[in-house]
């Protein structure tokens, strides 16, 4: 056991190193909230970066902006990537001059250029909106121009790339223009660099957290693992500061690791537990009372893997929209609950005796206490569709379901089957429950001759057998060759001592032709089980 733990620990740190490197390099652009943003230029018409700051250009590039109103400025955000390792990068604001920035820095701040995304690794997609907070607050004056200046420190060949608009578009930001410094002179360019100005220089705390897993399901062998990653951002959509603790909990399996945030990312390793049945592990990641949750399924040998999964935390009554079942899931409850909807690769249980018409789903509720009911929608569906669930021994039809507007709506509460306590990894599937039944067209006659010109009726018997009781059929649901019955009765048609059902259908309503060789009868039992039967016909 000790050797196993040591190997897991080594594997954990190797995998965490790989995933952190990948996530940092491929981190996408992040949108900001507008509550503290003032001036900006962030057109989506991006082009390969203009500013390559190194010693050839005296490590300087600049973009001017015009203050809209008098307000404080505490930081900026620039769309950046790197080429090589530019080291520490300084960003400042200076006064505006006709040919470029003038004077000393009014305010400044620094950032680690080596941690920017590598332009050569990801190309145009590898750029990051990097937030730089200034060391003090600058109060700008309405309608006054200022320059944002960036400079690197590394020698030639190591660049910070500041992204710009398409050069063919010309100046896209009417309140300014960009420049770069060549030796001791500033040279104006014919396009604009992307920037955002903010009025606050404090370090924002966590605002949201997103928890993901490398795998939806792993083997239930007590050895298999998957990597969990919590991505924490502030109110501007930026990664939170390094060194923050994220708390991970799980109801099943074991979590390893104790890493704090690095570039907003906190990883862990989840190990499964041995089981002969499917186990659902609900994992919660929390920082500063902000949480997110996911589920990982431990699948026994020979079981079906989970191909997709959705998890949502709902406080009180609420709705989980656009789920894998094709419709919403509503919960009527008090307190906090976690709902997971997963889709299996195939049937995870015994074979069905009904015709499956959709995918196999797992609906999981982490805690059924203080829950009044859960309503699950399966869409699209037909009126003939039924929702079946696995009760531990076999497939049963959910007791409380209706068809409405192209969906089957299943209600689960404490008096239904399944009930709320069953929502702990409840497997459901849409299908049509069809039982083959024996029928006899024109009982006692051979062959079963039908004259389509006749104005009379055709008798058809549904035969009772050891496997099927004809008296359970709802006669109002029976259709024969497209016609509805005009009369029915229970009688022993085949003289074997039990009751069969005899129904009569108008000949003129039968959907048969001169080439028809057999006819089909369909219907449902009073328990909503579909039936089907066929017999030969002789058209005269």
One Martini backbone bead per residue (centre of mass of N, CA, C, O) as a GRO file, in nm:
protein
  540
    1UNK     BB    1   0.057   0.062  -0.021
    2UNK     BB    2   0.297   0.258  -0.002
    3UNK     BB    3   0.397   0.220  -0.291
    4UNK     BB    4   0.137   0.311  -0.425
    5UNK     BB    5   0.134   0.602  -0.312
    6UNK     BB    6   0.408   0.688  -0.431
    7UNK     BB    7   0.328   0.646  -0.725
    8UNK     BB    8   0.089   0.840  -0.725
    9UNK     BB    9   0.249   1.091  -0.651
   10UNK     BB   10   0.436   1.092  -0.895
   11UNK     BB   11   0.211   1.094  -1.108
   12UNK     BB   12   0.078   1.352  -1.022
   13UNK     BB   13   0.319   1.554  -1.073
   14UNK     BB   14   0.352   1.488  -1.370
   15UNK     BB   15   0.060   1.554  -1.466
   16UNK     BB   16   0.045   1.840  -1.354
   17UNK     BB   17   0.274   1.958  -1.522
   18UNK     BB   18   0.145   1.907  -1.795
   19UNK     BB   19  -0.131   2.055  -1.755
   20UNK     BB   20  -0.020   2.332  -1.679
   21UNK     BB   21   0.137   2.388  -1.937
   22UNK     BB   22  -0.105   2.365  -2.128
   23UNK     BB   23  -0.296   2.577  -1.998
   24UNK     BB   24  -0.107   2.822  -2.013
   25UNK     BB   25  -0.051   2.817  -2.327
   26UNK     BB   26  -0.387   2.777  -2.397
   27UNK     BB   27  -0.502   3.025  -2.287
   28UNK     BB   28  -0.767   3.207  -2.330
   29UNK     BB   29  -0.949   3.453  -2.384
   30UNK     BB   30  -1.082   3.710  -2.164
   31UNK     BB   31  -1.355   3.839  -2.030
   32UNK     BB   32  -1.499   4.134  -1.917
   33UNK     BB   33  -1.617   4.331  -1.699
   34UNK     BB   34  -1.773   4.671  -1.683
   35UNK     BB   35  -1.740   4.807  -1.391
   36UNK     BB   36  -1.406   4.915  -1.432
   37UNK     BB   37  -1.416   4.990  -1.719
   38UNK     BB   38  -1.317   5.218  -1.961
   39UNK     BB   39  -1.106   5.235  -2.172
   40UNK     BB   40  -1.101   5.089  -2.517
   41UNK     BB   41  -0.944   4.829  -2.749
   42UNK     BB   42  -1.113   4.511  -2.880
   43UNK     BB   43  -1.109   4.406  -3.151
   44UNK     BB   44  -1.162   4.111  -3.355
   45UNK     BB   45  -0.959   4.234  -3.580
   46UNK     BB   46  -0.705   4.055  -3.584
   47UNK     BB   47  -0.341   4.050  -3.593
   48UNK     BB   48  -0.046   4.025  -3.615
   49UNK     BB   49   0.188   4.142  -3.421
   50UNK     BB   50   0.363   4.439  -3.379
   51UNK     BB   51   0.510   4.434  -3.099
   52UNK     BB   52   0.876   4.392  -3.074
   53UNK     BB   53   1.036   4.396  -2.776
   54UNK     BB   54   1.369   4.511  -2.788
   55UNK     BB   55   1.685   4.640  -2.828
   56UNK     BB   56   1.625   4.759  -3.118
   57UNK     BB   57   1.371   4.938  -2.969
   58UNK     BB   58   1.429   5.003  -2.670
   59UNK     BB   59   1.183   4.843  -2.539
   60UNK     BB   60   0.943   5.007  -2.702
   61UNK     BB   61   0.585   5.073  -2.671
   62UNK     BB   62   0.273   5.241  -2.790
   63UNK     BB   63  -0.060   5.365  -2.671
   64UNK     BB   64  -0.314   5.575  -2.718
   65UNK     BB   65  -0.551   5.770  -2.511
   66UNK     BB   66  -0.880   5.897  -2.432
   67UNK     BB   67  -1.032   6.050  -2.189
   68UNK     BB   68  -1.350   5.963  -2.035
   69UNK     BB   69  -1.334   6.153  -1.824
   70UNK     BB   70  -1.272   6.194  -1.489
   71UNK     BB   71  -1.038   5.949  -1.357
   72UNK     BB   72  -0.919   5.669  -1.238
   73UNK     BB   73  -0.601   5.480  -1.268
   74UNK     BB   74  -0.481   5.129  -1.193
   75UNK     BB   75  -0.496   4.982  -1.486
   76UNK     BB   76  -0.420   4.730  -1.736
   77UNK     BB   77  -0.498   4.562  -2.055
   78UNK     BB   78  -0.316   4.331  -2.263
   79UNK     BB   79  -0.251   4.183  -2.575
   80UNK     BB   80  -0.041   3.897  -2.525
   81UNK     BB   81   0.285   3.766  -2.613
   82UNK     BB   82   0.562   3.545  -2.687
   83UNK     BB   83   0.925   3.548  -2.782
   84UNK     BB   84   1.062   3.368  -2.581
   85UNK     BB   85   1.242   3.548  -2.298
   86UNK     BB   86   1.167   3.869  -2.174
   87UNK     BB   87   1.079   3.886  -1.890
   88UNK     BB   88   1.045   4.172  -1.748
   89UNK     BB   89   0.755   4.386  -1.768
   90UNK     BB   90   0.684   4.726  -1.838
   91UNK     BB   91   0.402   4.933  -1.744
   92UNK     BB   92   0.282   5.258  -1.854
   93UNK     BB   93   0.215   5.612  -1.802
   94UNK     BB   94   0.212   5.888  -2.027
   95UNK     BB   95   0.247   6.157  -2.182
   96UNK     BB   96   0.145   6.336  -2.454
   97UNK     BB   97   0.271   6.338  -2.793
   98UNK     BB   98   0.294   6.394  -3.122
   99UNK     BB   99   0.546   6.158  -3.149
  100UNK     BB  100   0.491   6.067  -2.845
  101UNK     BB  101   0.604   6.003  -2.563
  102UNK     BB  102   0.645   6.195  -2.255
  103UNK     BB  103   0.849   6.172  -2.016
  104UNK     BB  104   0.769   6.022  -1.737
  105UNK     BB  105   0.638   5.810  -1.537
  106UNK     BB  106   0.332   5.820  -1.374
  107UNK     BB  107   0.285   5.506  -1.395
  108UNK     BB  108   0.350   5.159  -1.278
  109UNK     BB  109   0.412   4.812  -1.391
  110UNK     BB  110   0.443   4.451  -1.365
  111UNK     BB  111   0.544   4.153  -1.561
  112UNK     BB  112   0.570   3.818  -1.668
  113UNK     BB  113   0.683   3.734  -1.981
  114UNK     BB  114   0.740   3.417  -1.949
  115UNK     BB  115   0.411   3.354  -1.890
  116UNK     BB  116   0.338   3.387  -2.160
  117UNK     BB  117   0.228   3.301  -2.443
  118UNK     BB  118   0.340   3.118  -2.715
  119UNK     BB  119   0.340   3.203  -3.038
  120UNK     BB  120   0.473   2.937  -3.167
  121UNK     BB  121   0.270   2.728  -3.038
  122UNK     BB  122  -0.030   2.886  -3.122
  123UNK     BB  123  -0.031   3.141  -3.252
  124UNK     BB  124  -0.302   3.349  -3.281
  125UNK     BB  125  -0.438   3.196  -3.022
  126UNK     BB  126  -0.177   3.292  -2.845
  127UNK     BB  127  -0.338   3.500  -2.626
  128UNK     BB  128  -0.335   3.749  -2.355
  129UNK     BB  129  -0.512   3.913  -2.108
  130UNK     BB  130  -0.304   4.122  -1.938
  131UNK     BB  131  -0.278   4.223  -1.610
  132UNK     BB  132  -0.177   4.559  -1.495
  133UNK     BB  133  -0.081   4.695  -1.199
  134UNK     BB  134  -0.032   4.978  -1.037
  135UNK     BB  135   0.145   5.148  -0.777
  136UNK     BB  136  -0.073   5.368  -0.852
  137UNK     BB  137  -0.287   5.641  -0.885
  138UNK     BB  138  -0.434   5.786  -1.177
  139UNK     BB  139  -0.558   6.107  -1.266
  140UNK     BB  140  -0.754   6.171  -1.523
  141UNK     BB  141  -0.844   6.387  -1.796
  142UNK     BB  142  -1.070   6.505  -1.977
  143UNK     BB  143  -0.977   6.482  -2.312
  144UNK     BB  144  -0.703   6.341  -2.255
  145UNK     BB  145  -0.393   6.237  -2.357
  146UNK     BB  146  -0.235   5.908  -2.350
  147UNK     BB  147   0.026   5.671  -2.276
  148UNK     BB  148   0.092   5.336  -2.334
  149UNK     BB  149   0.377   5.164  -2.197
  150UNK     BB  150   0.617   4.920  -2.322
  151UNK     BB  151   0.884   4.718  -2.162
  152UNK     BB  152   1.177   4.540  -2.193
  153UNK     BB  153   1.492   4.349  -2.091
  154UNK     BB  154   1.581   4.172  -2.299
  155UNK     BB  155   1.749   4.067  -2.543
  156UNK     BB  156   1.795   3.990  -2.840
  157UNK     BB  157   1.520   3.762  -2.942
  158UNK     BB  158   1.320   3.877  -2.708
  159UNK     BB  159   0.964   3.896  -2.703
  160UNK     BB  160   0.688   4.120  -2.698
  161UNK     BB  161   0.351   4.077  -2.805
  162UNK     BB  162   0.142   4.328  -2.940
  163UNK     BB  163  -0.174   4.345  -3.026
  164UNK     BB  164  -0.364   4.414  -3.330
  165UNK     BB  165  -0.499   4.540  -3.588
  166UNK     BB  166  -0.571   4.561  -3.901
  167UNK     BB  167  -0.383   4.738  -4.123
  168UNK     BB  168  -0.618   4.783  -4.338
  169UNK     BB  169  -0.803   4.949  -4.122
  170UNK     BB  170  -0.637   5.111  -3.959
  171UNK     BB  171  -0.758   5.322  -3.739
  172UNK     BB  172  -0.980   5.205  -3.486
  173UNK     BB  173  -0.888   5.419  -3.270
  174UNK     BB  174  -0.978   5.757  -3.239
  175UNK     BB  175  -0.811   5.826  -2.951
  176UNK     BB  176  -0.544   5.717  -3.115
  177UNK     BB  177  -0.193   5.592  -3.127
  178UNK     BB  178   0.088   5.423  -3.232
  179UNK     BB  179   0.424   5.337  -3.108
  180UNK     BB  180   0.782   5.321  -3.163
  181UNK     BB  181   1.119   5.276  -3.049
  182UNK     BB  182   1.400   5.407  -3.230
  183UNK     BB  183   1.612   5.450  -3.020
  184UNK     BB  184   1.521   5.804  -2.977
  185UNK     BB  185   1.260   5.744  -3.156
  186UNK     BB  186   0.933   5.799  -3.246
  187UNK     BB  187   0.700   5.585  -3.433
  188UNK     BB  188   0.433   5.592  -3.621
  189UNK     BB  189   0.141   5.404  -3.681
  190UNK     BB  190  -0.140   5.244  -3.887
  191UNK     BB  191  -0.245   5.136  -3.596
  192UNK     BB  192  -0.393   4.943  -3.327
  193UNK     BB  193  -0.379   4.861  -2.993
  194UNK     BB  194  -0.472   4.650  -2.745
  195UNK     BB  195  -0.694   4.776  -2.479
  196UNK     BB  196  -0.744   4.832  -2.114
  197UNK     BB  197  -0.903   5.034  -1.870
  198UNK     BB  198  -0.863   5.087  -1.510
  199UNK     BB  199  -0.965   5.220  -1.179
  200UNK     BB  200  -0.810   4.972  -1.042
  201UNK     BB  201  -0.528   4.826  -0.821
  202UNK     BB  202  -0.644   4.592  -0.708
  203UNK     BB  203  -0.673   4.261  -0.598
  204UNK     BB  204  -0.872   4.044  -0.707
  205UNK     BB  205  -1.087   3.814  -0.626
  206UNK     BB  206  -1.277   3.562  -0.631
  207UNK     BB  207  -1.567   3.487  -0.861
  208UNK     BB  208  -1.493   3.209  -1.012
  209UNK     BB  209  -1.552   2.847  -1.071
  210UNK     BB  210  -1.400   2.570  -1.260
  211UNK     BB  211  -1.474   2.224  -1.294
  212UNK     BB  212  -1.264   1.954  -1.407
  213UNK     BB  213  -1.219   1.649  -1.604
  214UNK     BB  214  -1.043   1.423  -1.787
  215UNK     BB  215  -1.279   1.223  -1.693
  216UNK     BB  216  -1.596   1.072  -1.669
  217UNK     BB  217  -1.454   0.780  -1.649
  218UNK     BB  218  -1.349   0.501  -1.439
  219UNK     BB  219  -1.219   0.246  -1.295
  220UNK     BB  220  -1.343   0.014  -1.037
  221UNK     BB  221  -1.021  -0.062  -0.882
  222UNK     BB  222  -0.850   0.148  -0.687
  223UNK     BB  223  -0.634   0.288  -0.917
  224UNK     BB  224  -0.762   0.470  -1.089
  225UNK     BB  225  -0.725   0.795  -1.258
  226UNK     BB  226  -0.789   1.157  -1.237
  227UNK     BB  227  -0.788   1.488  -1.338
  228UNK     BB  228  -0.831   1.780  -1.151
  229UNK     BB  229  -0.963   2.118  -1.236
  230UNK     BB  230  -0.931   2.445  -1.104
  231UNK     BB  231  -1.072   2.751  -1.231
  232UNK     BB  232  -0.975   3.081  -1.126
  233UNK     BB  233  -1.152   3.393  -1.126
  234UNK     BB  234  -1.221   3.712  -1.158
  235UNK     BB  235  -1.423   3.985  -1.238
  236UNK     BB  236  -1.239   4.005  -1.523
  237UNK     BB  237  -1.138   3.699  -1.600
  238UNK     BB  238  -0.890   3.656  -1.433
  239UNK     BB  239  -0.647   3.520  -1.285
  240UNK     BB  240  -0.564   3.454  -0.992
  241UNK     BB  241  -0.366   3.454  -0.757
  242UNK     BB  242  -0.118   3.308  -0.618
  243UNK     BB  243  -0.167   3.074  -0.341
  244UNK     BB  244  -0.453   2.964  -0.341
  245UNK     BB  245  -0.699   2.790  -0.174
  246UNK     BB  246  -0.852   2.476  -0.269
  247UNK     BB  247  -1.137   2.291  -0.195
  248UNK     BB  248  -1.168   1.933  -0.186
  249UNK     BB  249  -1.449   1.708  -0.243
  250UNK     BB  250  -1.574   1.364  -0.173
  251UNK     BB  251  -1.793   1.076  -0.159
  252UNK     BB  252  -1.587   0.926  -0.356
  253UNK     BB  253  -1.299   0.827  -0.314
  254UNK     BB  254  -0.966   0.983  -0.370
  255UNK     BB  255  -0.779   1.275  -0.282
  256UNK     BB  256  -0.492   1.428  -0.426
  257UNK     BB  257  -0.328   1.697  -0.303
  258UNK     BB  258  -0.196   2.069  -0.241
  259UNK     BB  259  -0.235   2.279  -0.454
  260UNK     BB  260  -0.220   2.589  -0.543
  261UNK     BB  261  -0.248   2.855  -0.721
  262UNK     BB  262  -0.162   2.876  -1.083
  263UNK     BB  263  -0.286   3.076  -1.293
  264UNK     BB  264  -0.576   2.979  -1.155
  265UNK     BB  265  -0.465   2.680  -1.094
  266UNK     BB  266  -0.607   2.372  -0.938
  267UNK     BB  267  -0.491   2.054  -0.871
  268UNK     BB  268  -0.593   1.701  -0.885
  269UNK     BB  269  -0.633   1.358  -0.762
  270UNK     BB  270  -0.842   1.084  -0.861
  271UNK     BB  271  -0.942   0.790  -0.691
  272UNK     BB  272  -1.075   0.505  -0.702
  273UNK     BB  273  -1.308   0.244  -0.620
  274UNK     BB  274  -1.399  -0.061  -0.545
  275UNK     BB  275  -1.647  -0.221  -0.773
  276UNK     BB  276  -1.943  -0.401  -0.907
  277UNK     BB  277  -2.057  -0.114  -0.939
  278UNK     BB  278  -2.178   0.182  -0.994
  279UNK     BB  279  -2.002   0.491  -0.916
  280UNK     BB  280  -2.067   0.816  -0.777
  281UNK     BB  281  -1.861   1.103  -0.790
  282UNK     BB  282  -1.884   1.398  -0.599
  283UNK     BB  283  -1.723   1.701  -0.679
  284UNK     BB  284  -1.593   1.975  -0.477
  285UNK     BB  285  -1.506   2.318  -0.536
  286UNK     BB  286  -1.362   2.566  -0.301
  287UNK     BB  287  -1.372   2.939  -0.285
  288UNK     BB  288  -1.493   3.172  -0.101
  289UNK     BB  289  -1.792   3.032  -0.129
  290UNK     BB  290  -1.710   2.914  -0.411
  291UNK     BB  291  -1.865   2.677  -0.640
  292UNK     BB  292  -1.803   2.352  -0.791
  293UNK     BB  293  -1.922   2.066  -0.994
  294UNK     BB  294  -1.869   1.709  -1.036
  295UNK     BB  295  -1.869   1.389  -1.211
  296UNK     BB  296  -1.746   1.055  -1.143
  297UNK     BB  297  -1.727   0.735  -1.289
  298UNK     BB  298  -1.731   0.407  -1.158
  299UNK     BB  299  -1.641   0.131  -1.362
  300UNK     BB  300  -1.679  -0.179  -1.413
  301UNK     BB  301  -1.597  -0.456  -1.548
  302UNK     BB  302  -1.766  -0.436  -1.863
  303UNK     BB  303  -1.861  -0.163  -1.870
  304UNK     BB  304  -1.994   0.151  -1.943
  305UNK     BB  305  -1.904   0.438  -2.050
  306UNK     BB  306  -1.882   0.781  -2.017
  307UNK     BB  307  -1.936   1.044  -2.268
  308UNK     BB  308  -2.117   1.239  -2.081
  309UNK     BB  309  -2.140   1.541  -1.860
  310UNK     BB  310  -2.354   1.703  -1.607
  311UNK     BB  311  -2.318   1.972  -1.359
  312UNK     BB  312  -2.527   2.120  -1.088
  313UNK     BB  313  -2.582   2.390  -0.875
  314UNK     BB  314  -2.876   2.416  -0.658
  315UNK     BB  315  -3.072   2.667  -0.508
  316UNK     BB  316  -3.330   2.530  -0.441
  317UNK     BB  317  -3.530   2.613  -0.677
  318UNK     BB  318  -3.478   2.482  -1.019
  319UNK     BB  319  -3.284   2.484  -1.336
  320UNK     BB  320  -3.170   2.252  -1.582
  321UNK     BB  321  -3.048   2.328  -1.882
  322UNK     BB  322  -2.977   2.165  -2.157
  323UNK     BB  323  -2.967   1.862  -2.148
  324UNK     BB  324  -2.895   1.539  -2.252
  325UNK     BB  325  -3.215   1.470  -2.274
  326UNK     BB  326  -3.323   1.756  -2.430
  327UNK     BB  327  -3.404   1.879  -2.148
  328UNK     BB  328  -3.522   1.987  -1.864
  329UNK     BB  329  -3.449   2.021  -1.505
  330UNK     BB  330  -3.651   2.008  -1.216
  331UNK     BB  331  -3.639   2.152  -0.880
  332UNK     BB  332  -3.815   2.095  -0.567
  333UNK     BB  333  -3.656   2.289  -0.312
  334UNK     BB  334  -3.435   2.306  -0.031
  335UNK     BB  335  -3.143   2.414  -0.068
  336UNK     BB  336  -2.858   2.233  -0.160
  337UNK     BB  337  -2.798   2.088  -0.492
  338UNK     BB  338  -2.679   1.807  -0.696
  339UNK     BB  339  -2.681   1.764  -1.051
  340UNK     BB  340  -2.658   1.473  -1.268
  341UNK     BB  341  -2.590   1.419  -1.623
  342UNK     BB  342  -2.554   1.115  -1.809
  343UNK     BB  343  -2.383   0.934  -2.080
  344UNK     BB  344  -2.378   0.634  -2.230
  345UNK     BB  345  -2.235   0.413  -2.458
  346UNK     BB  346  -2.452   0.212  -2.334
  347UNK     BB  347  -2.573  -0.060  -2.188
  348UNK     BB  348  -2.517  -0.105  -1.831
  349UNK     BB  349  -2.716  -0.343  -1.841
  350UNK     BB  350  -2.952  -0.531  -1.913
  351UNK     BB  351  -3.133  -0.640  -2.141
  352UNK     BB  352  -3.395  -0.554  -2.332
  353UNK     BB  353  -3.760  -0.599  -2.407
  354UNK     BB  354  -3.740  -0.337  -2.557
  355UNK     BB  355  -3.744  -0.058  -2.766
  356UNK     BB  356  -3.487   0.143  -2.826
  357UNK     BB  357  -3.489   0.526  -2.878
  358UNK     BB  358  -3.220   0.591  -2.707
  359UNK     BB  359  -3.037   0.684  -2.452
  360UNK     BB  360  -2.834   0.630  -2.172
  361UNK     BB  361  -2.908   0.748  -1.845
  362UNK     BB  362  -2.783   0.950  -1.563
  363UNK     BB  363  -2.951   1.040  -1.262
  364UNK     BB  364  -2.810   1.260  -1.007
  365UNK     BB  365  -2.853   1.296  -0.650
  366UNK     BB  366  -2.676   1.383  -0.371
  367UNK     BB  367  -2.958   1.481  -0.217
  368UNK     BB  368  -3.303   1.413  -0.104
  369UNK     BB  369  -3.322   1.618   0.096
  370UNK     BB  370  -3.556   1.868   0.066
  371UNK     BB  371  -3.724   1.716  -0.162
  372UNK     BB  372  -4.013   1.703  -0.360
  373UNK     BB  373  -3.918   1.727  -0.677
  374UNK     BB  374  -3.847   1.577  -1.004
  375UNK     BB  375  -3.813   1.700  -1.345
  376UNK     BB  376  -3.795   1.509  -1.652
  377UNK     BB  377  -3.682   1.567  -1.987
  378UNK     BB  378  -3.759   1.404  -2.307
  379UNK     BB  379  -3.589   1.500  -2.612
  380UNK     BB  380  -3.737   1.371  -2.842
  381UNK     BB  381  -4.085   1.250  -2.878
  382UNK     BB  382  -4.343   1.021  -2.861
  383UNK     BB  383  -4.644   0.895  -2.756
  384UNK     BB  384  -4.505   0.594  -2.744
  385UNK     BB  385  -4.312   0.678  -2.543
  386UNK     BB  386  -4.101   0.541  -2.288
  387UNK     BB  387  -3.977   0.541  -1.952
  388UNK     BB  388  -3.704   0.365  -1.832
  389UNK     BB  389  -3.589   0.179  -1.540
  390UNK     BB  390  -3.350   0.073  -1.304
  391UNK     BB  391  -3.423  -0.143  -1.008
  392UNK     BB  392  -3.179  -0.385  -0.995
  393UNK     BB  393  -3.333  -0.625  -1.183
  394UNK     BB  394  -3.493  -0.433  -1.391
  395UNK     BB  395  -3.713  -0.309  -1.628
  396UNK     BB  396  -3.910  -0.010  -1.584
  397UNK     BB  397  -4.186   0.192  -1.571
  398UNK     BB  398  -4.247   0.499  -1.522
  399UNK     BB  399  -4.525   0.609  -1.344
  400UNK     BB  400  -4.472   0.938  -1.400
  401UNK     BB  401  -4.591   1.006  -1.726
  402UNK     BB  402  -4.585   1.242  -2.005
  403UNK     BB  403  -4.710   1.388  -2.298
  404UNK     BB  404  -4.544   1.699  -2.432
  405UNK     BB  405  -4.447   1.867  -2.693
  406UNK     BB  406  -4.227   1.628  -2.772
  407UNK     BB  407  -4.232   1.514  -2.468
  408UNK     BB  408  -4.115   1.339  -2.187
  409UNK     BB  409  -4.254   1.359  -1.853
  410UNK     BB  410  -4.083   1.305  -1.546
  411UNK     BB  411  -4.196   1.230  -1.218
  412UNK     BB  412  -4.021   1.267  -0.898
  413UNK     BB  413  -4.111   1.118  -0.588
  414UNK     BB  414  -4.217   0.956  -0.294
  415UNK     BB  415  -4.474   0.809  -0.479
  416UNK     BB  416  -4.293   0.702  -0.696
  417UNK     BB  417  -4.176   0.513  -0.994
  418UNK     BB  418  -3.942   0.632  -0.913
  419UNK     BB  419  -3.782   0.770  -0.641
  420UNK     BB  420  -3.578   0.991  -0.481
  421UNK     BB  421  -3.382   0.765  -0.366
  422UNK     BB  422  -3.306   0.663  -0.670
  423UNK     BB  423  -3.127   0.936  -0.727
  424UNK     BB  424  -2.833   0.738  -0.725
  425UNK     BB  425  -2.794   0.644  -1.024
  426UNK     BB  426  -3.022   0.670  -1.246
  427UNK     BB  427  -3.136   0.465  -1.502
  428UNK     BB  428  -3.236   0.585  -1.827
  429UNK     BB  429  -3.479   0.508  -2.103
  430UNK     BB  430  -3.600   0.526  -2.412
  431UNK     BB  431  -3.907   0.355  -2.530
  432UNK     BB  432  -4.077   0.065  -2.675
  433UNK     BB  433  -4.324  -0.147  -2.551
  434UNK     BB  434  -4.325  -0.460  -2.724
  435UNK     BB  435  -4.568  -0.716  -2.777
  436UNK     BB  436  -4.605  -1.026  -2.896
  437UNK     BB  437  -4.902  -1.139  -3.054
  438UNK     BB  438  -5.171  -1.339  -3.107
  439UNK     BB  439  -5.358  -1.376  -3.413
  440UNK     BB  440  -5.704  -1.407  -3.566
  441UNK     BB  441  -5.829  -1.406  -3.875
  442UNK     BB  442  -6.112  -1.524  -3.900
  443UNK     BB  443  -6.203  -1.739  -3.708
  444UNK     BB  444  -6.192  -2.069  -3.854
  445UNK     BB  445  -6.052  -1.964  -4.114
  446UNK     BB  446  -5.939  -2.119  -4.435
  447UNK     BB  447  -5.852  -1.875  -4.543
  448UNK     BB  448  -5.809  -1.515  -4.492
  449UNK     BB  449  -6.064  -1.383  -4.641
  450UNK     BB  450  -6.088  -1.063  -4.830
  451UNK     BB  451  -6.337  -0.828  -4.931
  452UNK     BB  452  -6.290  -0.500  -5.022
  453UNK     BB  453  -6.609  -0.459  -5.121
  454UNK     BB  454  -6.714  -0.485  -4.857
  455UNK     BB  455  -6.968  -0.369  -4.600
  456UNK     BB  456  -6.844  -0.503  -4.365
  457UNK     BB  457  -6.676  -0.712  -4.133
  458UNK     BB  458  -6.370  -0.792  -3.946
  459UNK     BB  459  -6.255  -1.047  -3.758
  460UNK     BB  460  -6.039  -1.024  -3.458
  461UNK     BB  461  -5.810  -1.213  -3.260
  462UNK     BB  462  -5.682  -1.209  -2.929
  463UNK     BB  463  -5.457  -1.430  -2.787
  464UNK     BB  464  -5.428  -1.624  -2.522
  465UNK     BB  465  -5.141  -1.685  -2.314
  466UNK     BB  466  -4.899  -1.762  -2.089
  467UNK     BB  467  -4.766  -1.460  -2.164
  468UNK     BB  468  -5.073  -1.353  -2.238
  469UNK     BB  469  -5.343  -1.121  -2.165
  470UNK     BB  470  -5.608  -1.012  -2.350
  471UNK     BB  471  -5.768  -0.850  -2.120
  472UNK     BB  472  -5.533  -0.613  -2.105
  473UNK     BB  473  -5.657  -0.476  -2.337
  474UNK     BB  474  -5.712  -0.170  -2.497
  475UNK     BB  475  -5.952  -0.128  -2.736
  476UNK     BB  476  -5.911   0.184  -2.804
  477UNK     BB  477  -5.598   0.118  -2.921
  478UNK     BB  478  -5.688  -0.053  -3.155
  479UNK     BB  479  -5.528  -0.157  -3.469
  480UNK     BB  480  -5.636  -0.260  -3.810
  481UNK     BB  481  -5.510  -0.171  -4.090
  482UNK     BB  482  -5.592   0.137  -3.974
  483UNK     BB  483  -5.836   0.040  -3.803
  484UNK     BB  484  -6.109   0.073  -3.596
  485UNK     BB  485  -6.308  -0.048  -3.373
  486UNK     BB  486  -6.673  -0.131  -3.335
  487UNK     BB  487  -6.617  -0.407  -3.172
  488UNK     BB  488  -6.614  -0.594  -2.852
  489UNK     BB  489  -6.494  -0.906  -2.688
  490UNK     BB  490  -6.503  -1.168  -2.448
  491UNK     BB  491  -6.372  -1.491  -2.560
  492UNK     BB  492  -6.345  -1.834  -2.644
  493UNK     BB  493  -6.208  -1.887  -2.942
  494UNK     BB  494  -6.000  -2.160  -2.901
  495UNK     BB  495  -6.106  -2.361  -2.677
  496UNK     BB  496  -5.895  -2.340  -2.388
  497UNK     BB  497  -6.045  -2.179  -2.125
  498UNK     BB  498  -5.986  -1.882  -2.221
  499UNK     BB  499  -5.976  -1.540  -2.271
  500UNK     BB  500  -6.046  -1.356  -2.547
  501UNK     BB  501  -6.019  -1.105  -2.810
  502UNK     BB  502  -6.286  -0.962  -3.000
  503UNK     BB  503  -6.276  -0.784  -3.311
  504UNK     BB  504  -6.423  -0.520  -3.524
  505UNK     BB  505  -6.384  -0.427  -3.880
  506UNK     BB  506  -6.408  -0.224  -4.136
  507UNK     BB  507  -6.338  -0.294  -4.454
  508UNK     BB  508  -6.328   0.005  -4.579
  509UNK     BB  509  -6.083   0.084  -4.355
  510UNK     BB  510  -5.870  -0.084  -4.482
  511UNK     BB  511  -5.506  -0.096  -4.544
  512UNK     BB  512  -5.552  -0.259  -4.831
  513UNK     BB  513  -5.460  -0.480  -5.099
  514UNK     BB  514  -5.431  -0.706  -5.360
  515UNK     BB  515  -5.114  -0.765  -5.249
  516UNK     BB  516  -5.180  -0.857  -4.977
  517UNK     BB  517  -5.053  -1.102  -4.717
  518UNK     BB  518  -5.072  -0.912  -4.457
  519UNK     BB  519  -5.168  -0.816  -4.117
  520UNK     BB  520  -5.183  -0.553  -3.866
  521UNK     BB  521  -5.173  -0.533  -3.506
  522UNK     BB  522  -5.235  -0.267  -3.269
  523UNK     BB  523  -5.149  -0.160  -2.919
  524UNK     BB  524  -5.261  -0.149  -2.572
  525UNK     BB  525  -5.242  -0.169  -2.254
  526UNK     BB  526  -5.345  -0.061  -1.944
  527UNK     BB  527  -5.010  -0.039  -1.892
  528UNK     BB  528  -4.874   0.078  -2.169
  529UNK     BB  529  -4.829  -0.174  -2.350
  530UNK     BB  530  -4.718  -0.270  -2.643
  531UNK     BB  531  -4.868  -0.421  -2.934
  532UNK     BB  532  -4.816  -0.703  -3.173
  533UNK     BB  533  -4.975  -0.844  -3.478
  534UNK     BB  534  -4.986  -1.120  -3.721
  535UNK     BB  535  -5.151  -1.213  -4.038
  536UNK     BB  536  -5.285  -1.369  -4.286
  537UNK     BB  537  -5.401  -1.293  -4.627
  538UNK     BB  538  -5.689  -1.309  -4.867
  539UNK     BB  539  -5.745  -1.145  -5.152
  540UNK     BB  540  -6.081  -1.102  -5.337
   0.00000   0.00000   0.00000
